[in-house]
Each structure stands twice: as C-alpha cells, then as structure tokens.
Amino acid sequence: MDRVQKAIQYVKSLDMQNHELGTFPLEGNDYYMVQEYETKIPELKKLESHKRYVDIQWIVSGEEKISVSDVVNLKVMEAYDEKKDVMFWEGTENMMETVLTAGSYVVLYPKDAHMPGQAVEAPGKVKKFVIKVAV
C-alpha cells in the first residue's frame, strides 16, 4: 500500500467528528492537522501549492468549494517559501472547481495548485483534516 493510501486508511479509523483540533504526527515526516474555520468568498483566498508534501483535504463537517489547476497553467505570484512549503500563484484559466462536503476528500499533488476554503454560497463553518504526506 502506498503512503497516501496508508494515511487515508489511518485517518478513516479515527473518530473524526470528535477529534481535537491541532497538529498530529503520522509516520516519518508525515502529519495531519485538524482545523475549524469559516469559509471565505473566493476573492479573499489565494491559489497555493506545495513542493514537499501531498495534501489530502478531508471535510468532516460543513462544505467548501476548492479550485484546482496544474501549475504549468499559472504564473508565480509569491515565490516558494521553503520554511512554510508554500508558493502562491496567479491565473484562473483552466481551473477545475468542486464542492467538498462532509465525508469527501481530495488528494492534491505538488503540481496541483489549489484554493481551498471557499464559501459555497455564503461563508460557513467547516471542520477539516489536512493530511500531509511527504513526497
């Protein structure tokens, strides 16, 4: 079983609804974060990507829109920050958008620029697991 699938299986085994917020270790450099926040209108969000980790974004409660694009279609807006493992992009051409609802997740690889946390119709509360699997 590959490490992404292994991380998904592990998180599935947790009591996600009642899990405390924070950051928790997995194997090696892998880890997961449990977050609660209010979604925002797309104009307040940034398109991001990571080089060192695959992101698995899993909605526990609430819903959010996420936009995704291959980084080859984009221009760098903010250069890669190695310490935070993030860079920001401009450009919205060829964006795929989907709505994640409770129980759904998306796997995002380093080539996948993504803008999570967007309000679907109006801002709302979301509880989410973000699992980081080292590349």
N, CA, C and O atoms as CSV, one atom per row, in Angstrom:
chain,resi,resn,atom,element,x,y,z
A,1,MET,N,N,0.855,-1.190,0.000
A,1,MET,CA,C,0.000,0.000,0.000
A,1,MET,C,C,0.891,1.240,0.000
A,1,MET,O,O,1.827,1.323,0.796
A,2,ASP,N,N,0.616,2.202,-0.877
A,2,ASP,CA,C,1.456,3.395,-0.886
A,2,ASP,C,C,1.134,4.286,0.324
A,2,ASP,O,O,0.128,4.085,1.005
A,3,ARG,N,N,1.990,5.254,0.573
A,3,ARG,CA,C,1.875,6.072,1.783
A,3,ARG,C,C,0.638,6.957,1.787
A,3,ARG,O,O,0.065,7.204,2.849
A,4,VAL,N,N,0.215,7.437,0.627
A,4,VAL,CA,C,-1.010,8.244,0.564
A,4,VAL,C,C,-2.196,7.378,0.978
A,4,VAL,O,O,-3.008,7.792,1.805
A,5,GLN,N,N,-2.298,6.196,0.413
A,5,GLN,CA,C,-3.402,5.294,0.757
A,5,GLN,C,C,-3.337,4.890,2.228
A,5,GLN,O,O,-4.369,4.778,2.889
A,6,LYS,N,N,-2.151,4.676,2.730
A,6,LYS,CA,C,-1.977,4.307,4.140
A,6,LYS,C,C,-2.450,5.436,5.059
A,6,LYS,O,O,-3.103,5.181,6.071
A,7,ALA,N,N,-2.124,6.676,4.710
A,7,ALA,CA,C,-2.567,7.827,5.505
A,7,ALA,C,C,-4.087,7.947,5.481
A,7,ALA,O,O,-4.705,8.228,6.508
A,8,ILE,N,N,-4.690,7.734,4.314
A,8,ILE,CA,C,-6.153,7.789,4.194
A,8,ILE,C,C,-6.787,6.719,5.081
A,8,ILE,O,O,-7.745,7.000,5.801
A,9,GLN,N,N,-6.259,5.502,5.034
A,9,GLN,CA,C,-6.806,4.414,5.856
A,9,GLN,C,C,-6.686,4.729,7.341
A,9,GLN,O,O,-7.598,4.446,8.118
A,10,TYR,N,N,-5.555,5.315,7.732
A,10,TYR,CA,C,-5.366,5.653,9.148
A,10,TYR,C,C,-6.392,6.691,9.594
A,10,TYR,O,O,-7.038,6.526,10.629
A,11,VAL,N,N,-6.541,7.749,8.821
A,11,VAL,CA,C,-7.470,8.814,9.204
A,11,VAL,C,C,-8.906,8.295,9.243
A,11,VAL,O,O,-9.687,8.696,10.106
A,12,LYS,N,N,-9.258,7.410,8.318
A,12,LYS,CA,C,-10.595,6.805,8.331
A,12,LYS,C,C,-10.877,6.081,9.643
A,12,LYS,O,O,-12.028,5.999,10.072
A,13,SER,N,N,-9.834,5.558,10.281
A,13,SER,CA,C,-10.011,4.798,11.518
A,13,SER,C,C,-10.234,5.690,12.745
A,13,SER,O,O,-10.582,5.193,13.816
A,14,LEU,N,N,-10.037,6.992,12.593
A,14,LEU,CA,C,-10.169,7.918,13.718
A,14,LEU,C,C,-11.613,8.351,13.916
A,14,LEU,O,O,-12.427,8.249,12.998
A,15,ASP,N,N,-11.930,8.832,15.105
A,15,ASP,CA,C,-13.224,9.461,15.375
A,15,ASP,C,C,-13.101,10.917,14.921
A,15,ASP,O,O,-12.864,11.818,15.727
A,16,MET,N,N,-13.268,11.125,13.616
A,16,MET,CA,C,-13.005,12.439,13.028
A,16,MET,C,C,-13.934,13.519,13.588
A,16,MET,O,O,-13.512,14.657,13.790
A,17,GLN,N,N,-15.171,13.172,13.832
A,17,GLN,CA,C,-16.145,14.157,14.311
A,17,GLN,C,C,-15.745,14.739,15.662
A,17,GLN,O,O,-15.941,15.929,15.910
A,18,ASN,N,N,-15.184,13.902,16.539
A,18,ASN,CA,C,-14.857,14.336,17.906
A,18,ASN,C,C,-13.365,14.575,18.124
A,18,ASN,O,O,-12.938,14.833,19.249
A,19,HIS,N,N,-12.583,14.491,17.075
A,19,HIS,CA,C,-11.131,14.667,17.194
A,19,HIS,C,C,-10.813,16.109,17.584
A,19,HIS,O,O,-11.427,17.052,17.085
A,20,GLU,N,N,-9.847,16.261,18.479
A,20,GLU,CA,C,-9.438,17.604,18.887
A,20,GLU,C,C,-8.715,18.323,17.746
A,20,GLU,O,O,-8.181,17.689,16.837
A,21,LEU,N,N,-8.709,19.644,17.811
A,21,LEU,CA,C,-8.006,20.456,16.827
A,21,LEU,C,C,-6.515,20.425,17.116
A,21,LEU,O,O,-6.102,20.216,18.257
A,22,GLY,N,N,-5.710,20.633,16.085
A,22,GLY,CA,C,-4.263,20.689,16.274
A,22,GLY,C,C,-3.526,19.929,15.194
A,22,GLY,O,O,-4.100,19.544,14.175
A,23,THR,N,N,-2.229,19.719,15.437
A,23,THR,CA,C,-1.347,19.025,14.505
A,23,THR,C,C,-0.842,17.752,15.171
A,23,THR,O,O,-0.452,17.760,16.338
A,24,PHE,N,N,-0.854,16.645,14.404
A,24,PHE,CA,C,-0.551,15.334,14.971
A,24,PHE,C,C,0.371,14.559,14.035
A,24,PHE,O,O,0.216,14.640,12.817
A,25,PRO,N,N,1.335,13.804,14.585
A,25,PRO,CA,C,2.284,13.072,13.745
A,25,PRO,C,C,1.685,11.803,13.147
A,25,PRO,O,O,0.792,11.179,13.720
A,26,LEU,N,N,2.203,11.449,11.989
A,26,LEU,CA,C,1.969,10.149,11.368
A,26,LEU,C,C,3.345,9.490,11.267
A,26,LEU,O,O,4.211,9.778,12.093
A,27,GLU,N,N,3.571,8.631,10.301
A,27,GLU,CA,C,4.882,8.003,10.124
A,27,GLU,C,C,5.872,8.972,9.508
A,27,GLU,O,O,5.498,9.825,8.703
A,28,GLY,N,N,7.152,8.841,9.891
A,28,GLY,CA,C,8.218,9.646,9.287
A,28,GLY,C,C,7.927,11.130,9.404
A,28,GLY,O,O,7.643,11.626,10.494
A,29,ASN,N,N,7.995,11.847,8.279
A,29,ASN,CA,C,7.718,13.285,8.263
A,29,ASN,C,C,6.255,13.602,7.973
A,29,ASN,O,O,5.887,14.772,7.878
A,30,ASP,N,N,5.421,12.582,7.831
A,30,ASP,CA,C,4.010,12.793,7.544
A,30,ASP,C,C,3.294,13.254,8.813
A,30,ASP,O,O,3.685,12.901,9.926
A,31,TYR,N,N,2.239,14.048,8.624
A,31,TYR,CA,C,1.459,14.527,9.766
A,31,TYR,C,C,0.071,14.933,9.272
A,31,TYR,O,O,-0.194,14.971,8.070
A,32,TYR,N,N,-0.807,15.233,10.231
A,32,TYR,CA,C,-2.114,15.752,9.852
A,32,TYR,C,C,-2.521,16.870,10.800
A,32,TYR,O,O,-2.104,16.919,11.957
A,33,MET,N,N,-3.344,17.760,10.276
A,33,MET,CA,C,-3.867,18.881,11.038
A,33,MET,C,C,-5.390,18.774,11.059
A,33,MET,O,O,-6.014,18.395,10.068
A,34,VAL,N,N,-5.968,19.112,12.196
A,34,VAL,CA,C,-7.417,19.175,12.315
A,34,VAL,C,C,-7.757,20.642,12.548
A,34,VAL,O,O,-7.287,21.260,13.503
A,35,GLN,N,N,-8.587,21.189,11.651
A,35,GLN,CA,C,-8.873,22.625,11.642
A,35,GLN,C,C,-10.374,22.872,11.665
A,35,GLN,O,O,-11.158,22.059,11.174
A,36,GLU,N,N,-10.759,23.993,12.236
A,36,GLU,CA,C,-12.115,24.522,12.105
A,36,GLU,C,C,-11.981,25.977,11.710
A,36,GLU,O,O,-11.169,26.705,12.280
A,37,TYR,N,N,-12.776,26.407,10.735
A,37,TYR,CA,C,-12.722,27.797,10.289
A,37,TYR,C,C,-13.971,28.144,9.503
A,37,TYR,O,O,-14.779,27.273,9.180
A,38,GLU,N,N,-14.118,29.411,9.203
A,38,GLU,CA,C,-15.197,29.908,8.351
A,38,GLU,C,C,-14.671,29.992,6.925
A,38,GLU,O,O,-13.586,30.524,6.688
A,39,THR,N,N,-15.438,29.468,5.979
A,39,THR,CA,C,-15.063,29.624,4.580
A,39,THR,C,C,-15.178,31.096,4.196
A,39,THR,O,O,-15.854,31.876,4.867
A,40,LYS,N,N,-14.501,31.464,3.098
A,40,LYS,CA,C,-14.459,32.864,2.675
A,40,LYS,C,C,-14.838,32.982,1.205
A,40,LYS,O,O,-14.779,32.007,0.456
A,41,ILE,N,N,-15.224,34.180,0.803
A,41,ILE,CA,C,-15.502,34.406,-0.612
A,41,ILE,C,C,-14.195,34.234,-1.382
A,41,ILE,O,O,-13.127,34.543,-0.852
A,42,PRO,N,N,-14.259,33.746,-2.624
A,42,PRO,CA,C,-13.038,33.438,-3.388
A,42,PRO,C,C,-12.054,34.615,-3.510
A,42,PRO,O,O,-10.843,34.402,-3.565
A,43,GLU,N,N,-12.558,35.822,-3.552
A,43,GLU,CA,C,-11.673,36.992,-3.690
A,43,GLU,C,C,-10.735,37.163,-2.503
A,43,GLU,O,O,-9.734,37.872,-2.608
A,44,LEU,N,N,-11.037,36.531,-1.390
A,44,LEU,CA,C,-10.189,36.625,-0.195
A,44,LEU,C,C,-9.225,35.441,-0.057
A,44,LEU,O,O,-8.473,35.362,0.914
A,45,LYS,N,N,-9.250,34.540,-1.012
A,45,LYS,CA,C,-8.417,33.348,-0.955
A,45,LYS,C,C,-7.275,33.434,-1.967
A,45,LYS,O,O,-7.347,34.198,-2.929
A,46,LYS,N,N,-6.218,32.644,-1.742
A,46,LYS,CA,C,-5.071,32.576,-2.657
A,46,LYS,C,C,-4.919,31.162,-3.196
A,46,LYS,O,O,-5.268,30.185,-2.533
A,47,LEU,N,N,-4.396,31.072,-4.402
A,47,LEU,CA,C,-4.108,29.802,-5.054
A,47,LEU,C,C,-2.708,29.380,-4.618
A,47,LEU,O,O,-1.750,30.120,-4.838
A,48,GLU,N,N,-2.570,28.205,-4.004
A,48,GLU,CA,C,-1.307,27.766,-3.408
A,48,GLU,C,C,-0.892,26.404,-3.923
A,48,GLU,O,O,-1.701,25.660,-4.475
A,49,SER,N,N,0.380,26.087,-3.737
A,49,SER,CA,C,0.857,24.726,-3.962
A,49,SER,C,C,2.022,24.469,-3.019
A,49,SER,O,O,2.556,25.383,-2.389
A,50,HIS,N,N,2.400,23.196,-2.941
A,50,HIS,CA,C,3.459,22.754,-2.030
A,50,HIS,C,C,4.435,21.876,-2.805
A,50,HIS,O,O,4.040,21.197,-3.753
A,51,LYS,N,N,5.686,21.884,-2.416
A,51,LYS,CA,C,6.684,21.054,-3.090
A,51,LYS,C,C,7.025,19.793,-2.314
A,51,LYS,O,O,7.316,18.758,-2.913
A,52,ARG,N,N,6.991,19.866,-0.977
A,52,ARG,CA,C,7.458,18.749,-0.164
A,52,ARG,C,C,6.375,17.772,0.268
A,52,ARG,O,O,6.678,16.678,0.743
A,53,TYR,N,N,5.098,18.165,0.105
A,53,TYR,CA,C,4.021,17.312,0.606
A,53,TYR,C,C,2.879,17.179,-0.382
A,53,TYR,O,O,2.561,18.108,-1.124
A,54,VAL,N,N,2.268,15.999,-0.374
A,54,VAL,CA,C,0.964,15.769,-0.981
A,54,VAL,C,C,-0.047,16.189,0.081
A,54,VAL,O,O,0.105,15.842,1.253
A,55,ASP,N,N,-1.072,16.928,-0.316
A,55,ASP,CA,C,-2.147,17.338,0.591
A,55,ASP,C,C,-3.348,16.425,0.370
A,55,ASP,O,O,-3.749,16.174,-0.767
A,56,ILE,N,N,-3.910,15.937,1.456
A,56,ILE,CA,C,-5.211,15.274,1.400
A,56,ILE,C,C,-6.125,16.150,2.249
A,56,ILE,O,O,-5.940,16.256,3.461
A,57,GLN,N,N,-7.099,16.769,1.620
A,57,GLN,CA,C,-8.004,17.664,2.328
A,57,GLN,C,C,-9.363,16.978,2.463
A,57,GLN,O,O,-10.019,16.670,1.468
A,58,TRP,N,N,-9.769,16.747,3.703
A,58,TRP,CA,C,-10.914,15.902,4.016
A,58,TRP,C,C,-11.904,16.676,4.884
A,58,TRP,O,O,-11.575,17.079,5.999
A,59,ILE,N,N,-13.097,16.879,4.376
A,59,ILE,CA,C,-14.123,17.623,5.106
A,59,ILE,C,C,-14.835,16.690,6.088
A,59,ILE,O,O,-15.318,15.622,5.709
A,60,VAL,N,N,-14.892,17.106,7.347
A,60,VAL,CA,C,-15.593,16.348,8.389
A,60,VAL,C,C,-17.015,16.885,8.541
A,60,VAL,O,O,-17.971,16.114,8.630
A,61,SER,N,N,-17.148,18.212,8.570
A,61,SER,CA,C,-18.477,18.824,8.642
A,61,SER,C,C,-18.452,20.143,7.890
A,61,SER,O,O,-17.408,20.783,7.761
A,62,GLY,N,N,-19.610,20.537,7.398
A,62,GLY,CA,C,-19.711,21.735,6.580
A,62,GLY,C,C,-19.405,21.409,5.126
A,62,GLY,O,O,-19.382,20.246,4.723
A,63,GLU,N,N,-19.173,22.457,4.353
A,63,GLU,CA,C,-18.836,22.286,2.948
A,63,GLU,C,C,-17.979,23.452,2.497
A,63,GLU,O,O,-18.064,24.552,3.044
A,64,GLU,N,N,-17.141,23.196,1.483
A,64,GLU,CA,C,-16.334,24.257,0.909
A,64,GLU,C,C,-16.064,23.968,-0.557
A,64,GLU,O,O,-16.011,22.818,-0.992
A,65,LYS,N,N,-15.898,25.039,-1.293
A,65,LYS,CA,C,-15.502,24.906,-2.694
A,65,LYS,C,C,-13.984,24.930,-2.742
A,65,LYS,O,O,-13.338,25.663,-1.994
A,66,ILE,N,N,-13.421,24.116,-3.634
A,66,ILE,CA,C,-11.984,24.120,-3.866
A,66,ILE,C,C,-11.762,24.218,-5.369
A,66,ILE,O,O,-12.413,23.530,-6.156
A,67,SER,N,N,-10.836,25.080,-5.750
A,67,SER,CA,C,-10.445,25.236,-7.152
A,67,SER,C,C,-9.054,24.647,-7.311
A,67,SER,O,O,-8.208,24.792,-6.429
A,68,VAL,N,N,-8.816,23.978,-8.444
A,68,VAL,CA,C,-7.534,23.308,-8.683
A,68,VAL,C,C,-7.094,23.570,-10.115
A,68,VAL,O,O,-7.911,23.576,-11.036
A,69,SER,N,N,-5.788,23.786,-10.296
A,69,SER,CA,C,-5.215,23.947,-11.634
A,69,SER,C,C,-3.801,23.399,-11.633
A,69,SER,O,O,-3.101,23.465,-10.622
A,70,ASP,N,N,-3.384,22.860,-12.764
A,70,ASP,CA,C,-1.997,22.425,-12.916
A,70,ASP,C,C,-1.110,23.671,-12.910
A,70,ASP,O,O,-1.421,24.655,-13.582
A,71,VAL,N,N,-0.018,23.636,-12.162
A,71,VAL,CA,C,0.852,24.811,-12.046
A,71,VAL,C,C,1.431,25.264,-13.386
A,71,VAL,O,O,1.830,26.422,-13.513
A,72,VAL,N,N,1.487,24.384,-14.388
A,72,VAL,CA,C,2.020,24.796,-15.701
A,72,VAL,C,C,1.143,25.843,-16.363
A,72,VAL,O,O,1.590,26.531,-17.281
A,73,ASN,N,N,-0.112,25.977,-15.910
A,73,ASN,CA,C,-1.033,26.960,-16.477
A,73,ASN,C,C,-0.962,28.319,-15.781
A,73,ASN,O,O,-1.704,29.234,-16.139
A,74,LEU,N,N,-0.080,28.460,-14.792
A,74,LEU,CA,C,-0.123,29.625,-13.908
A,74,LEU,C,C,1.179,30.414,-13.887
A,74,LEU,O,O,2.220,29.938,-14.339
A,75,LYS,N,N,1.100,31.634,-13.352
A,75,LYS,CA,C,2.273,32.478,-13.110
A,75,LYS,C,C,2.470,32.594,-11.606
A,75,LYS,O,O,1.506,32.677,-10.845
A,76,VAL,N,N,3.729,32.600,-11.189
A,76,VAL,CA,C,4.047,32.732,-9.763
A,76,VAL,C,C,3.652,34.129,-9.280
A,76,VAL,O,O,4.024,35.133,-9.887
A,77,MET,N,N,2.894,34.181,-8.184
A,77,MET,CA,C,2.540,35.444,-7.553
A,77,MET,C,C,3.483,35.714,-6.374
A,77,MET,O,O,3.947,36.839,-6.191
A,78,GLU,N,N,3.763,34.675,-5.575
A,78,GLU,CA,C,4.711,34.770,-4.465
A,78,GLU,C,C,5.629,33.558,-4.548
A,78,GLU,O,O,5.164,32.420,-4.605
A,79,ALA,N,N,6.929,33.807,-4.554
A,79,ALA,CA,C,7.925,32.747,-4.706
A,79,ALA,C,C,7.806,31.721,-3.576
A,79,ALA,O,O,7.248,31.996,-2.514
A,80,TYR,N,N,8.340,30.552,-3.837
A,80,TYR,CA,C,8.312,29.444,-2.890
A,80,TYR,C,C,8.986,29.818,-1.581
A,80,TYR,O,O,10.115,30.308,-1.568
A,81,ASP,N,N,8.281,29.581,-0.478
A,81,ASP,CA,C,8.810,29.777,0.871
A,81,ASP,C,C,9.151,28.383,1.400
A,81,ASP,O,O,8.266,27.610,1.767
A,82,GLU,N,N,10.451,28.080,1.430
A,82,GLU,CA,C,10.886,26.734,1.811
A,82,GLU,C,C,10.481,26.381,3.238
A,82,GLU,O,O,10.109,25.240,3.512
A,83,LYS,N,N,10.551,27.344,4.140
A,83,LYS,CA,C,10.214,27.083,5.537
A,83,LYS,C,C,8.737,26.698,5.692
A,83,LYS,O,O,8.409,25.805,6.473
A,84,LYS,N,N,7.854,27.365,4.955
A,84,LYS,CA,C,6.415,27.088,5.044
A,84,LYS,C,C,5.936,26.092,3.993
A,84,LYS,O,O,4.776,25.681,4.013
A,85,ASP,N,N,6.818,25.703,3.078
A,85,ASP,CA,C,6.480,24.793,1.974
A,85,ASP,C,C,5.229,25.272,1.235
A,85,ASP,O,O,4.262,24.527,1.077
A,86,VAL,N,N,5.264,26.514,0.790
A,86,VAL,CA,C,4.120,27.037,0.043
A,86,VAL,C,C,4.584,28.086,-0.954
A,86,VAL,O,O,5.536,28.826,-0.704
A,87,MET,N,N,3.902,28.136,-2.076
A,87,MET,CA,C,4.051,29.234,-3.023
A,87,MET,C,C,2.664,29.583,-3.515
A,87,MET,O,O,1.754,28.755,-3.481
A,88,PHE,N,N,2.506,30.822,-3.977
A,88,PHE,CA,C,1.202,31.305,-4.412
A,88,PHE,C,C,1.254,31.674,-5.880
A,88,PHE,O,O,2.279,32.113,-6.401
A,89,TRP,N,N,0.122,31.482,-6.528
A,89,TRP,CA,C,0.007,31.591,-7.983
A,89,TRP,C,C,-1.066,32.587,-8.376
A,89,TRP,O,O,-1.999,32.850,-7.617
A,90,GLU,N,N,-0.921,33.143,-9.587
A,90,GLU,CA,C,-1.994,33.932,-10.175
A,90,GLU,C,C,-2.436,33.263,-11.461
A,90,GLU,O,O,-1.684,32.521,-12.092
A,91,GLY,N,N,-3.657,33.541,-11.827
A,91,GLY,CA,C,-4.209,32.929,-13.033
A,91,GLY,C,C,-5.333,31.991,-12.669
A,91,GLY,O,O,-5.202,31.157,-11.773
A,92,THR,N,N,-6.427,32.135,-13.365
A,92,THR,CA,C,-7.580,31.284,-13.069
A,92,THR,C,C,-8.039,30.513,-14.297
A,92,THR,O,O,-9.119,29.923,-14.296
A,93,GLU,N,N,-7.225,30.518,-15.342
A,93,GLU,CA,C,-7.582,29.764,-16.539
A,93,GLU,C,C,-7.490,28.264,-16.240
A,93,GLU,O,O,-6.652,27.822,-15.454
A,94,ASN,N,N,-8.350,27.515,-16.871
A,94,ASN,CA,C,-8.337,26.055,-16.752
A,94,ASN,C,C,-8.478,25.554,-15.316
A,94,ASN,O,O,-7.906,24.526,-14.955
A,95,MET,N,N,-9.233,26.276,-14.506
A,95,MET,CA,C,-9.457,25.856,-13.123
A,95,MET,C,C,-10.588,24.830,-13.081
A,95,MET,O,O,-11.606,24.986,-13.755
A,96,MET,N,N,-10.402,23.805,-12.300
A,96,MET,CA,C,-11.450,22.841,-12.019
A,96,MET,C,C,-11.991,23.210,-10.644
A,96,MET,O,O,-11.218,23.444,-9.715
A,97,GLU,N,N,-13.290,23.263,-10.509
A,97,GLU,CA,C,-13.889,23.584,-9.219
A,97,GLU,C,C,-14.793,22.444,-8.788
A,97,GLU,O,O,-15.486,21.837,-9.605
A,98,THR,N,N,-14.774,22.164,-7.495
A,98,THR,CA,C,-15.672,21.157,-6.945
A,98,THR,C,C,-16.053,21.572,-5.539
A,98,THR,O,O,-15.364,22.373,-4.908
A,99,VAL,N,N,-17.141,21.029,-5.059
A,99,VAL,CA,C,-17.584,21.278,-3.691
A,99,VAL,C,C,-17.321,20.027,-2.881
A,99,VAL,O,O,-17.772,18.935,-3.226
A,100,LEU,N,N,-16.583,20.204,-1.797
A,100,LEU,CA,C,-16.329,19.113,-0.859
A,100,LEU,C,C,-17.351,19.213,0.266
A,100,LEU,O,O,-17.537,20.279,0.854
A,101,THR,N,N,-18.006,18.104,0.559
A,101,THR,CA,C,-18.989,18.042,1.631
A,101,THR,C,C,-18.517,17.028,2.666
A,101,THR,O,O,-17.528,16.328,2.453
A,102,ALA,N,N,-19.221,16.956,3.772
A,102,ALA,CA,C,-18.834,16.056,4.867
A,102,ALA,C,C,-18.587,14.647,4.341
A,102,ALA,O,O,-19.448,14.060,3.686
A,103,GLY,N,N,-17.420,14.116,4.628
A,103,GLY,CA,C,-17.044,12.768,4.219
A,103,GLY,C,C,-16.283,12.703,2.910
A,103,GLY,O,O,-15.786,11.638,2.545
A,104,SER,N,N,-16.177,13.808,2.198
A,104,SER,CA,C,-15.444,13.783,0.928
A,104,SER,C,C,-14.050,14.383,1.106
A,104,SER,O,O,-13.809,15.191,2.003
A,105,TYR,N,N,-13.149,13.965,0.230
A,105,TYR,CA,C,-11.783,14.467,0.290
A,105,TYR,C,C,-11.200,14.547,-1.109
A,105,TYR,O,O,-11.726,13.973,-2.063
A,106,VAL,N,N,-10.095,15.278,-1.199
A,106,VAL,CA,C,-9.368,15.420,-2.452
A,106,VAL,C,C,-7.887,15.219,-2.151
A,106,VAL,O,O,-7.394,15.638,-1.104
A,107,VAL,N,N,-7.179,14.569,-3.083
A,107,VAL,CA,C,-5.732,14.360,-2.966
A,107,VAL,C,C,-5.058,15.316,-3.943
A,107,VAL,O,O,-5.346,15.291,-5.139
A,108,LEU,N,N,-4.168,16.152,-3.438
A,108,LEU,CA,C,-3.509,17.195,-4.226
A,108,LEU,C,C,-2.002,16.976,-4.220
A,108,LEU,O,O,-1.369,16.961,-3.164
A,109,TYR,N,N,-1.442,16.810,-5.402
A,109,TYR,CA,C,-0.005,16.584,-5.566
A,109,TYR,C,C,0.704,17.919,-5.804
A,109,TYR,O,O,0.038,18.920,-6.067
A,110,PRO,N,N,2.035,17.960,-5.719
A,110,PRO,CA,C,2.753,19.225,-5.882
A,110,PRO,C,C,2.431,19.990,-7.171
A,110,PRO,O,O,2.571,21.213,-7.198
A,111,LYS,N,N,2.013,19.321,-8.215
A,111,LYS,CA,C,1.671,20.017,-9.460
A,111,LYS,C,C,0.278,20.643,-9.423
A,111,LYS,O,O,-0.104,21.374,-10.337
A,112,ASP,N,N,-0.481,20.352,-8.361
A,112,ASP,CA,C,-1.858,20.821,-8.243
A,112,ASP,C,C,-1.945,22.079,-7.385
A,112,ASP,O,O,-1.975,22.002,-6.156
A,113,ALA,N,N,-1.986,23.243,-8.045
A,113,ALA,CA,C,-2.256,24.471,-7.305
A,113,ALA,C,C,-3.710,24.407,-6.863
A,113,ALA,O,O,-4.573,23.964,-7.620
A,114,HIS,N,N,-3.981,24.844,-5.649
A,114,HIS,CA,C,-5.338,24.711,-5.128
A,114,HIS,C,C,-5.724,25.903,-4.260
A,114,HIS,O,O,-4.890,26.523,-3.600
A,115,MET,N,N,-7.015,26.197,-4.286
A,115,MET,CA,C,-7.580,27.275,-3.490
A,115,MET,C,C,-8.732,26.685,-2.676
A,115,MET,O,O,-9.882,26.697,-3.115
A,116,PRO,N,N,-8.412,26.164,-1.477
A,116,PRO,CA,C,-9.451,25.586,-0.634
A,116,PRO,C,C,-10.125,26.673,0.216
A,116,PRO,O,O,-9.757,27.846,0.160
A,117,GLY,N,N,-11.107,26.252,0.995
A,117,GLY,CA,C,-11.701,27.158,1.973
A,117,GLY,C,C,-12.638,28.202,1.407
A,117,GLY,O,O,-12.947,29.188,2.075
A,118,GLN,N,N,-13.097,27.996,0.176
A,118,GLN,CA,C,-14.007,28.971,-0.421
A,118,GLN,C,C,-15.452,28.682,0.000
A,118,GLN,O,O,-15.875,27.529,0.085
A,119,ALA,N,N,-16.188,29.751,0.257
A,119,ALA,CA,C,-17.610,29.624,0.577
A,119,ALA,C,C,-18.352,29.081,-0.639
A,119,ALA,O,O,-18.044,29.447,-1.773
A,120,VAL,N,N,-19.315,28.219,-0.405
A,120,VAL,CA,C,-20.110,27.667,-1.495
A,120,VAL,C,C,-21.161,28.692,-1.926
A,120,VAL,O,O,-21.159,29.120,-3.080
A,121,GLU,N,N,-22.038,29.082,-1.042
A,121,GLU,CA,C,-22.998,30.142,-1.346
A,121,GLU,C,C,-22.809,31.318,-0.402
A,121,GLU,O,O,-22.901,32.477,-0.808
A,122,ALA,N,N,-22.546,31.011,0.849
A,122,ALA,CA,C,-22.273,32.027,1.865
A,122,ALA,C,C,-21.244,31.424,2.817
A,122,ALA,O,O,-21.176,30.203,2.952
A,123,PRO,N,N,-20.442,32.260,3.480
A,123,PRO,CA,C,-19.469,31.723,4.433
A,123,PRO,C,C,-20.140,30.801,5.448
A,123,PRO,O,O,-21.260,31.051,5.895
A,124,GLY,N,N,-19.435,29.739,5.797
A,124,GLY,CA,C,-19.953,28.776,6.761
A,124,GLY,C,C,-18.817,28.070,7.470
A,124,GLY,O,O,-17.673,28.096,7.016
A,125,LYS,N,N,-19.144,27.438,8.589
A,125,LYS,CA,C,-18.146,26.753,9.408
A,125,LYS,C,C,-17.812,25.389,8.811
A,125,LYS,O,O,-18.692,24.658,8.357
A,126,VAL,N,N,-16.521,25.064,8.822
A,126,VAL,CA,C,-16.015,23.790,8.313
A,126,VAL,C,C,-15.081,23.182,9.352
A,126,VAL,O,O,-14.300,23.888,9.990
A,127,LYS,N,N,-15.172,21.876,9.510
A,127,LYS,CA,C,-14.149,21.118,10.241
A,127,LYS,C,C,-13.479,20.250,9.201
A,127,LYS,O,O,-14.146,19.574,8.418
A,128,LYS,N,N,-12.154,20.270,9.194
A,128,LYS,CA,C,-11.414,19.596,8.129
A,128,LYS,C,C,-10.122,18.997,8.653
A,128,LYS,O,O,-9.467,19.550,9.537
A,129,PHE,N,N,-9.771,17.843,8.082
A,129,PHE,CA,C,-8.459,17.240,8.279
A,129,PHE,C,C,-7.621,17.584,7.051
A,129,PHE,O,O,-8.090,17.444,5.922
A,130,VAL,N,N,-6.408,18.025,7.259
A,130,VAL,CA,C,-5.444,18.199,6.167
A,130,VAL,C,C,-4.295,17.255,6.481
A,130,VAL,O,O,-3.560,17.458,7.447
A,131,ILE,N,N,-4.145,16.224,5.662
A,131,ILE,CA,C,-3.113,15.218,5.870
A,131,ILE,C,C,-1.956,15.557,4.925
A,131,ILE,O,O,-2.162,15.774,3.731
A,132,LYS,N,N,-0.742,15.598,5.472
A,132,LYS,CA,C,0.448,15.947,4.712
A,132,LYS,C,C,1.328,14.701,4.603
A,132,LYS,O,O,1.832,14.184,5.600
A,133,VAL,N,N,1.496,14.235,3.367
A,133,VAL,CA,C,2.326,13.051,3.101
A,133,VAL,C,C,3.562,13.523,2.337
A,133,VAL,O,O,3.446,14.074,1.242
A,134,ALA,N,N,4.735,13.306,2.912
A,134,ALA,CA,C,5.981,13.756,2.297
A,134,ALA,C,C,6.183,13.114,0.938
A,134,ALA,O,O,5.929,11.925,0.747
A,135,VAL,N,N,6.644,13.927,-0.003
A,135,VAL,CA,C,6.895,13.444,-1.362
A,135,VAL,C,C,8.155,12.600,-1.372
A,135,VAL,O,O,8.549,12.093,-2.423
